[in-house]
Amino acid sequence: MQIPRIYLPATLATDKRLELDKQAARHILTVLRLEPGAPLIIFDGRGNAHQARLEHATHVIIGQQIQSETESPLRIHLIQAISRGERMDHVIQKAVELGVSKITPVLSQHCMVKLKSDRAVKRLQHWRGVAISACEQCGRNQLPVLNTITTLNQALSEQEHGLKLVLDPAGQSTLSSLPLPEKAITLLIGPEGGLSDDEIRQAEQSEFAGLRIGPRTLRTETAAIAALSALQTLWGDLG
């Protein structure tokens, strides 16, 4: 049986006794149904992981540090236009599994989601939970950065170095035509309704290259997964 992995944002040290947060304790009790003495892996989201032992429902004893490397050699920043319901959850979950280092949710012209300030905070908290669960499942010890929700204009105005790509069915670039990136990769994916022509032009003015992946038009959640998988296969750790 695979040893459960639990995220705990605390300073980890051998023989240290730590209290689990309510969500982790509830997961251990109601989902995993673990008994005292059960082995665990605890990670802090900053790259550190330790063996651990469940003392009782709310506390663990930290054991030896685990040396493992599951982070991608590619530093990928995903700028994802917000989509409805589970589609956005799905994108964040799979993006974390595929090794992105940063995610920025953006509102664009054709977004079908309207978020007021209070709902935006709740959605961001929910997506952070999705990212944590994905790290627990896939073996990552480093939580990717999840930026606050912003507009596409604001995201494009932030100067980033490296290869910048916007997924566009009419794009002139393909992955096979691009040079090996020396620095980070920024990938922009539109919403269900796609990016408008003006938004594509604005991205290109911000030095994003229009990227075409295959002859078919992909749904927003499929597009993100396909593009990230291709990047990791070509230049990352899926090859």
C-alpha positions as CSV (number, residue, x, y, z in Angstrom):
1,M,0.0,0.0,0.0
2,Q,1.3,3.4,-0.9
3,I,2.2,5.6,2.1
4,P,-0.1,8.6,2.3
5,R,1.4,12.0,1.7
6,I,0.1,15.0,3.8
7,Y,0.9,18.7,3.3
8,L,1.8,20.5,6.5
9,P,3.1,24.1,6.3
10,A,5.4,23.9,9.3
11,T,9.1,23.6,10.0
12,L,10.0,19.9,9.7
13,A,12.7,18.3,11.9
14,T,13.4,14.7,13.0
15,D,11.7,13.7,16.2
16,K,9.5,16.8,16.2
17,R,5.9,16.5,17.3
18,L,3.5,18.5,15.1
19,E,-0.2,19.1,15.1
20,L,-2.1,18.5,11.9
21,D,-4.6,21.1,10.7
22,K,-8.3,20.3,10.7
23,Q,-8.5,19.4,7.0
24,A,-5.5,17.0,7.2
25,A,-6.8,15.4,10.4
26,R,-10.3,15.0,8.9
27,H,-8.8,13.4,5.8
28,I,-6.8,11.0,7.9
29,L,-9.8,10.0,10.0
30,T,-12.7,9.9,7.5
31,V,-11.0,9.1,4.2
32,L,-7.9,7.2,5.0
33,R,-9.1,5.8,8.3
34,L,-5.6,5.4,9.6
35,E,-4.8,4.1,13.1
36,P,-2.2,5.5,15.5
37,G,1.3,4.3,14.4
38,A,0.5,4.4,10.7
39,P,3.3,5.6,8.5
40,L,3.0,8.9,6.6
41,I,5.0,11.3,4.5
42,I,4.8,14.9,5.5
43,F,5.9,17.7,3.1
44,D,6.1,21.4,3.8
45,G,5.4,22.8,0.3
46,R,8.9,24.3,0.1
47,G,10.7,21.2,-1.2
48,N,11.2,19.3,2.1
49,A,9.7,15.9,2.9
50,H,10.0,13.6,5.9
51,Q,8.9,10.2,7.0
52,A,6.4,10.4,9.8
53,R,4.3,8.4,12.1
54,L,0.7,9.1,13.1
55,E,0.6,9.6,16.9
56,H,-3.1,10.0,17.0
57,A,-5.8,11.8,14.9
58,T,-4.3,15.2,15.3
59,H,-0.6,14.8,15.8
60,V,2.4,13.2,14.0
61,I,6.0,12.5,14.9
62,I,8.4,13.6,12.3
63,G,11.0,11.1,11.2
64,Q,14.0,11.1,8.8
65,Q,14.1,13.5,5.9
66,I,13.5,12.0,2.4
67,Q,15.8,12.9,-0.4
68,S,13.8,13.0,-3.6
69,E,13.7,15.2,-6.7
70,T,10.3,15.5,-8.4
71,E,10.5,19.1,-9.7
72,S,10.7,19.7,-13.4
73,P,13.9,21.3,-14.9
74,L,11.5,23.6,-16.8
75,R,10.2,26.6,-15.0
76,I,6.7,27.0,-16.5
77,H,4.4,29.8,-15.7
78,L,0.8,29.0,-16.8
79,I,-1.4,32.0,-17.4
80,Q,-4.9,30.4,-17.6
81,A,-8.1,32.3,-18.4
82,I,-10.7,31.2,-15.9
83,S,-13.2,28.6,-17.1
84,R,-16.4,27.4,-15.4
85,G,-16.8,24.9,-12.6
86,E,-14.7,21.8,-12.6
87,R,-12.9,22.7,-15.8
88,M,-10.7,25.2,-14.0
89,D,-10.2,22.7,-11.1
90,H,-9.1,20.1,-13.7
91,V,-6.6,22.5,-15.4
92,I,-5.0,23.4,-12.0
93,Q,-4.9,19.8,-10.9
94,K,-3.2,18.5,-14.1
95,A,-0.9,21.5,-14.4
96,V,0.4,20.8,-10.9
97,E,0.9,17.1,-11.8
98,L,2.7,18.2,-15.0
99,G,5.2,20.3,-13.1
100,V,4.3,24.0,-13.5
101,S,6.0,26.3,-11.1
102,K,3.5,29.2,-11.2
103,I,-0.2,29.6,-12.2
104,T,-1.9,32.9,-12.8
105,P,-5.7,32.8,-13.2
106,V,-6.9,35.7,-15.5
107,L,-10.2,37.2,-16.6
108,S,-10.4,37.8,-20.4
109,Q,-12.9,39.1,-22.8
110,H,-14.7,35.8,-23.5
111,C,-14.6,34.5,-19.9
112,M,-17.9,33.1,-18.9
113,V,-17.1,33.5,-15.2
114,K,-17.8,36.7,-13.3
115,L,-16.2,36.9,-9.9
116,K,-16.9,39.6,-7.3
117,S,-14.2,40.2,-4.7
118,D,-15.6,37.8,-2.0
119,R,-16.2,35.0,-4.5
120,A,-12.7,35.6,-6.0
121,V,-11.1,35.0,-2.6
122,K,-13.1,31.8,-2.1
123,R,-12.3,30.5,-5.5
124,L,-8.6,31.2,-5.0
125,Q,-8.7,29.3,-1.7
126,H,-10.5,26.4,-3.4
127,W,-7.9,26.3,-6.2
128,R,-5.1,26.3,-3.6
129,G,-6.7,23.2,-2.0
130,V,-6.8,21.6,-5.5
131,A,-3.1,22.3,-6.0
132,I,-2.2,20.9,-2.5
133,S,-4.2,17.7,-3.2
134,A,-2.4,17.4,-6.5
135,C,1.0,17.7,-4.9
136,E,0.0,15.1,-2.3
137,Q,-1.0,12.7,-5.0
138,C,1.8,13.2,-7.5
139,G,4.8,13.3,-5.2
140,R,5.8,17.0,-5.5
141,N,7.2,18.6,-2.3
142,Q,7.2,22.1,-3.8
143,L,3.8,23.9,-4.0
144,P,3.6,26.0,-7.2
145,V,2.9,29.7,-6.8
146,L,-0.8,30.5,-7.2
147,N,-1.1,34.1,-8.0
148,T,-4.2,36.2,-7.3
149,I,-6.9,36.5,-10.0
150,T,-6.1,39.4,-12.3
151,T,-7.0,40.7,-15.7
152,L,-5.3,39.5,-18.9
153,N,-4.1,43.1,-19.5
154,Q,-2.3,43.2,-16.1
155,A,-0.8,39.7,-16.6
156,L,0.6,40.7,-20.0
157,S,2.0,43.9,-18.7
158,E,4.3,42.1,-16.2
159,Q,7.7,41.8,-17.8
160,E,9.0,38.2,-17.8
161,H,12.1,36.9,-19.4
162,G,12.3,33.6,-21.4
163,L,10.1,32.0,-24.0
164,K,6.5,33.3,-24.1
165,L,3.8,31.4,-25.9
166,V,0.1,32.0,-26.5
167,L,-1.9,29.0,-27.7
168,D,-3.6,30.0,-31.0
169,P,-5.1,27.7,-33.6
170,A,-3.9,30.2,-36.2
171,G,-0.4,30.6,-34.7
172,Q,2.6,30.6,-36.9
173,S,4.9,28.6,-34.5
174,T,5.0,24.9,-33.7
175,L,7.0,23.3,-30.9
176,S,9.3,21.7,-33.4
177,S,10.2,25.2,-34.8
178,L,11.0,26.8,-31.5
179,P,14.6,26.9,-30.0
180,L,15.4,25.3,-26.7
181,P,14.4,27.9,-24.0
182,E,17.3,29.2,-21.9
183,K,15.1,30.5,-19.1
184,A,11.5,30.2,-18.0
185,I,8.5,29.5,-20.2
186,T,5.3,31.4,-20.0
187,L,2.2,29.8,-21.5
188,L,-1.0,31.6,-22.1
189,I,-4.2,29.7,-22.5
190,G,-7.6,31.2,-23.3
191,P,-11.1,30.5,-21.9
192,E,-13.9,28.4,-23.3
193,G,-14.7,31.1,-25.9
194,G,-11.1,31.6,-26.8
195,L,-9.0,34.7,-26.8
196,S,-10.3,37.6,-29.0
197,D,-8.3,38.8,-32.0
198,D,-7.4,41.9,-30.0
199,E,-6.1,39.8,-27.1
200,I,-4.0,37.7,-29.4
201,R,-2.5,40.8,-30.9
202,Q,-1.9,42.3,-27.5
203,A,-0.1,39.1,-26.4
204,E,2.0,39.2,-29.6
205,Q,2.9,42.9,-28.8
206,S,4.0,41.6,-25.4
207,E,6.4,39.2,-27.2
208,F,4.2,36.1,-27.0
209,A,4.6,33.8,-30.0
210,G,1.4,32.3,-31.4
211,L,1.7,28.5,-30.9
212,R,-0.3,26.0,-32.9
213,I,-0.7,22.4,-31.6
214,G,-2.1,20.2,-34.2
215,P,-5.0,20.7,-36.7
216,R,-7.8,20.5,-34.2
217,T,-9.3,23.1,-31.9
218,L,-9.0,22.0,-28.3
219,R,-11.1,22.8,-25.3
220,T,-9.5,25.1,-22.8
221,E,-8.8,22.3,-20.3
222,T,-7.5,20.0,-23.0
223,A,-5.3,22.7,-24.5
224,A,-3.5,23.4,-21.2
225,I,-2.8,19.7,-20.6
226,A,-1.7,19.0,-24.2
227,A,0.6,22.0,-24.4
228,L,2.2,21.3,-21.0
229,S,2.7,17.6,-21.8
230,A,4.3,18.5,-25.1
231,L,6.6,21.0,-23.4
232,Q,7.7,18.6,-20.7
233,T,8.2,15.8,-23.3
234,L,10.3,18.0,-25.6
235,W,12.4,19.9,-23.0
236,G,11.4,18.7,-19.5
237,D,11.3,15.4,-17.7
238,L,8.6,13.4,-19.5
239,G,10.9,12.4,-22.4
